[in-house]
Amino acid sequence: MTANKIIRLNTNGSIDSSFTIGN
């Protein structure tokens, strides 16, 4: 399993950052 850092730009221009765990 790996932990991936997910950073995405929301429609309002703010940055949503979160960690997800996948395989």
Residue pairs with C-beta under 8 A, 6 or more apart in sequence:
1 21
1 22
1 23
2 21
2 22
2 23
3 19
3 20
3 21
4 19
4 20
4 21
4 22
5 17
5 19
6 17
6 18
6 19
6 20
7 15
7 16
7 17
8 15
8 16
9 15
9 16
10 16
